[in-house]
Amino acid sequence: MSESGNDAIVSGTLLTGDEAADGLAEVIATTVCHTPGVTRIVKPWWRRIGSDDRSAIRISEEDGRSDVDMEIAVDLTVPIVQLTQDLRRRVSTAITQAGRTPGKVDIVVSKVEVNNDLML
């Protein structure tokens, strides 16, 4: 199987199963996928084994703040630093609009790839 075939595009779900947090994870996943320059959310390597289909977007609550961790692939043509700064702002805004206090937003850019949708 090719390396890119091993990566799954996944939607957001929360590891705790909290219904309100599941909704937040879905909003964050949608926000991430609609951010210009993000080609997809990447399922971490440690979740590729087995049938576990939980999301690559992890939300944790600590000291009243919602922390988010994610792994993404980005388009080859975008400045990664600007993209991740923009994405952090967008995710923090989504958390605030959900009535929660944003905490740390960790973004791992694991792949840089050509966005074939732009090549017409």
DRENRO-276472 format. One record per residue: x, y, z of N, C-alpha, C, O, CB in turn. Coordinates in pm, whole numbers, plus 32768, in hexadecimal, padded with zeros to 4 digits. Each point is the difference from the previous one (the first is absolute). Glycine has a CB too. Example, Ala and Ser with C-alpha at 12.3 -4.5 7.8 and 13.67 -1.06 7.14 Angstrom:
BEGIN
85277DC7830C7FA780778000805A8078800080687FFE80427EDB7F8D803B;809A80DE7F3B8052807780067FB3806D80498033806F801180437F527F18;
//
This chain:
BEGIN
80557F8A80007FAB807680008059807C80008065800280467EE27F828034;809580E17F398050807A7FFC7FF4804B80847FA17FEC804C803F80227EBC;8082804881127FFF804A807D7F848058800B7FC080068069813A7FF77F99;7EE280487F917F8A805780057F807FAE800E7F9E8032803880DB80777F3C;7F857EDC805C7F8B7FAB80127FF07FD2808F7F957FD1802880837FE67EEF;8051805581367FFE7FD9808B7FC5806D80597FD97FE5807280ED7F8A7F64;7F34810C7FF87FCC8071804C7F6B800C7FE97FD17FFC7F8F810C807A8060;7EDA7F98807C7F6E800A7FF47FD4808F80188035804480577FB27ECF7FF4;7FBA81197F697FBE807F801C7F937FE080647FA87FAE7FE6808C80B77F32;7FD27FDD81597FA47FDE806C7FBB807C80338033806F7FF1805C7ECF804F;7EFD80B07FFA7FB9806F803D801C7FFD809480397FA080347F12805B7F1B;808D806E80F58022800C808D7FA47FB4805C7F8680057FF080D780D47FDA;7FDB7EE380957FB77FC6806F8056800D807B807A80077FF67F0A7F587F74;804080A4810880498011807D80177F7980407FA97FAA7FFD7FF481398023;80D77F0B801880227F80803C7FA97FDE80787FEB7F8A801C80FC80997F95;7EE6804180967FB17FE480787F727FD67FE27FBE7FC4805480CE80DE8022;7F437F7D7F127F787FDC7FDD7F998066802E7F887FEB7FED80BD7F29801E;7FE6815A80307FA7806B802D7FB8803A7F868040802B7FA08057800B8125;7EE47FCB7F3E7FB280297F8A801B808F7FD6800E801C7F897F427F4480BD;80B880FD801B801C808C7FDE808B800F7FC58014804E7FA37F537FFC8114;80F87F6B7F7E808880077FCC80097FBF7F768050802A7FAD80087FD2813F;7F567F9D7EFB7FFC7FC47F7A7FD880697F9A803980057F937F8C7F1A80D0;7FDB81347FC07FD4806B7FA7806E80667FE9801380317F917F047FAE80BE;81348040801C8070805D7FF4806B7FC67FA5803780477FAB7F9980148139;804E7F267F2C80657FC07FAC7FD680027F6D805380127FA87FF07F5C811A;7F3D807F7F267FCE80047F768010808C7FC48026800F7F8C7F377F3A80AA;8084811D801B8010808A7FD28093801F7FE38021803F7F9C7F14800680EA;81237F8C7FD3808F80177FEC80307FB87F82804C80387FB17FD57FE28148;7FB37F6B7EF480287FB57F887FD380487F81804B80087F9F7FA77F2180E3;7F94810A7F7F7FCD804B7F8D8052807E7FEA802280227F8E7EF87F84809B;810680A18044805280797FF780887FE17FC4802F80497FA97F598015811E;80B67F377F6780847FDA7FCF7FFA7FDF7F6B8052802F7FB17FEB7F798133;7F6280077EF67FF57FD57F747FDF80727FA1801F7FF87F897F997F2A80CA;800A81497FE07FDD80727FAB80658071800A7FE8806D7FCB7F2A7F558051;815E8027802680698065800780557FF67F8180377F967FE37FCB8062811D;800980767EB580507FFD7F85808F7FD5801E80428035805A7F2E80807F44;80BF7EEA801480877FCE801180067F79804680637FB77FF27FE881328015;7F4C7EF480447FFA7F7C803E7FC57FA07F9A7F9280177FCE8053804A811E;80647F357EF37FCC7FA17F9F7FAD7F9380427FA27FCC7FC4812380627FAB;7F5E7FAE810E7FB27F9A804780307FF2808F806C802F80247F6D7F587F05;7FD58039812780257FDA8087803D7F747FF57FCA7FAA7FBC7F7E80E580B2;81287F5C7FD580477F817FF77FE87FB0808080108032806F809F80347EF9;7F2C7F1E80847FF17FA68072808C7FDC803180517FCF7FB17ED07FD57FF8;80FE807180D880877FE3803180277F6E7FEC7FAB7FA87FFD8038810D80AA;809F7F347F4B80327F797FE67FD37F9C80677FE87F8C7FDF80DA80D97FB2;7F337FC580ED7FDD7FA2806A7F6C7FDC80007FD57FAB804D80E480B38039;7EF97FE47F237F737FDD7FF57FE17FB97F7E7F8B7FE27FE5803F80E080A8;80997F217F217FE87FBF7F7F7FEE7F6A800E7FCD7FC07FA580B880F37FEE;7FA47F1480DE7FF67F7080157F797FE1803F7FD58044805E81287FA77FBD;7EC07FB07FB37F807FD980397F8D804C7FC28011804B7FA080627F7D8132;7F1880247F667F87803B7FC77FD3807F80487F9480347FE480297EE87FD6;8095811680A17FDD807980487FFB80767FA0806580227FC280047F838111;7F2280997F207FED806D7FA07FF0808680467FC8805D7FC77FCF7F017F9B;809980AC811C7FF580808045805580697FBA805C7FE07FB67F7B7FA88123;800880F27F3F8039806E7FB38090801E802180337FDE806A7EEC807D7F8B;81227FE67FAD8086803580147FFB808180518067802E80307FE37F6A7EF8;7F4180A180E97FF2807980517FDE7FD5808D7F987FC2801A801C80C97F1F;80A77F9781247FEA7FDB808B7FE6807E8052804880637FF3804C7ED17FF4;7F0780C7806C7FDE806F8057800D7FD1808F7FCE7F9580247F9580D07F30;80E07FEB80FD80087FDF808E7FDF807D8051801980717FD480967EDC8000;7F1A809E80A07FDB806D805880618002807680167F9A80417EF580567F7B;812F8086805D8058800F80727FF5808E8034800F805F7FB4808E7EF07FF3;7F4A80C080DB7FF48084803F7F9880587FBA801480797FF480DB7F748053;7EA37FD77F8A7F95804C7FBF801F802A7F727FB4804D7FC5801080018119;80A87F817EEA802580227F777FF87F847FA8801C7F90802C807B81288028;7F437F5E7F2F7FFA7F937F9E807F80037FAD8017805C7FB27EEC7FAE8047;81507F8E8017807A7FF17FB27FE47FA67F887FB37FA0800A80DC808080C5;7FAF7FFF7EC17FEA7FB47F8580867FD47FC68060804D7FFC7ECC80347FD6;80D97F01800280757FC97FBA7FCF7FC77F7C7F997FBD7FF980E1800F80E2;7FD4804F7EBB7FDA7FCA7F7D807A7FEC7FA9806A803A80197EB980377FF7;80CE7F3B7F8C80687FE87F9C7FC1801B7F787F937FCF7FE280E67F8380B0;7FCD80FD7F1B7FC780267F7F80677FF07F9080787FF580187EEE80AC805D;80677F5F7F128052800A7F877FDF80877FC27F8E802E800180777ED47FD8;8062813E7FEF7FED80857FC7802E80047F6F804F7FAC7FD47FCE80B9810F;7FB07FFE7ED5802580137F75809080347FF6802C805280517EE37FDC7F74;81367FA17FD9808C80227FE6801780957FEE806C8032801F7FAD7EEF7F79;7F84812880388012808C7FDB7FE580638071801180797FEB7FB37F457F32;8012801581577FDC805E806C80718010806480497FA1801B7EC880207FC9;80FD80B9805380628014806C7FCC7FBF80807F998028803680B680B37F60;7FF77EC0809A7FCE7FAE806F7FEF805180807F9D7FEC804880D37F4F7F51;7FED811E80867FF5804D807D7F82805480007FB680028063814580057FB1;7EEA803F7F7E7F8780527FF77F827FA980067F9E8024804080E080857F38;7F867EE580457F8E7FA67FFF7FE07FCF808E7F8C8002802A80AF7FB77EEC;802B801C81347FE57FCC80877FD2806F805E7FAD7FE7805880FF7F677F82;7F87812C80167FD0807080517F6D801C7FE37FB18013805C8137804E7FA7;7EF57FA27F7D7F7580157FD77FA67F9080367F93801A803380BC805D7EFD;7FE07F0E80C57FB17F8E802E7FEC800580987F937FE0803080C67F987F10;800D80AE810A7FF1800E80927F95806880237FAD7FEA805881457FD67FC6;7F0F80B17F9A7F9B806880187F747FCB7FE17FA28016804C8107809E7F7E;7F497F067FC67F7E7FCB7FD87FCB7F9A80657F8A8001802380B480267EED;801A7F81811E7FD77F9980617FDD804280857F9C7FDA803E80F77F7C7F52;7FBB810B809C7FE28047807D7F7980477FF77FB3800080608143801F7FCA;7EEE801D7F637F7E80427FEC7F8F7F9A80057F98801C803C80D780957F37;7FA27EDC80507F997F9780037FE77FD1808F7F8D7FE9802680B57FCE7EF2;8027803B81367FF17FD6808C7FB4806B804F7FA67FE0804E81317F9B7FA5;7F4C81037FF97FBD806F80447F6C80067FDA7FAB80138056812C806C7FAE;7F0B7F707F7B7F7580047FD37FAF7F8B80367F858006800580C7806F7F2D;7FF87F1F80F57FBC7F8E803C7FEB801480967FCD7FA7804480977FC47F0D;7FC3810980E27FEA801E808D806B7FC9805C7FEA7FF480797F27800D7F55;81617FE07FFC80707FCB8050807680617FF9800480597FAB7FB17EB9802B;80A980DA8082807880528002806F7FB77FB680257F9080247F9780DA80B7;807A7FD47EBC806A7FBD7FB580807FF780528023805C804B7F787FF57EDF;80A97F4080C680827FEC803F806A7FF37F958001804C7F9F7F947F448127;80C280107F4D806D7FE87FA37FCB7FBB7F827FAF7FA3800980F6804D80B8;7F89803C7ECA7FDE7FC17F8180837FD17FC1804D80507FCA7EE180438015;80EA7EEA802980797FC67FC77FE27FC87F767FA37FB17FEE80B3801980F8;7FFA80607EB87FEE7FD47F7680817FBF7FD0806C803C80057EEA807C7FCF;809F7ECE7FFE80717FBA7FC47FE87FFB7F6A7F9B7FC97FD280907FAC8100;803180C57EE17FFA7FF67F6F80567F887FDB807B80087FFF7F6180F67FDF;7FE27E938003804A7F857FE6801A7FE77F6B80547FAE7FDD7F467FF780F1;801F80A27EDD80117FEC7F707FF580867FB97FAE805580227FF37EC17FEE;80B380FA7F8B7FF680717FA47FEF7FC07F7780547FB17FD4803D80F080BC;7F017F817F2E7FDF7FBA7F847FC4805F7F9A7FD6806F802180057EC08061;802280A67F047FC4804D7F937F697FEF800B7FCD7F91800C80FE80517F5C;7EEF808D80947F6D7FFC80047FD07FEF7F717FFD80617FB37FF78033811F;7FE57EF37F0A7FD57FE17F777F8080497FD87FE3800D7F8980887F15808F;7F47810D804B7F8680497FDF801F80847FBD7FAE80357FB57FE17F60810B;80E980A27F58802480807FC4803A7FF17F75800F80637FB880197FF4812A;7FF97F2F7EF7803D7FE87F7E7F947FD67F9C7FDA7F8B7FFB810180328072;7EF480A27F457F957FE47FA1803480037F747FB47FEB7FA17FA6807480FB;
//
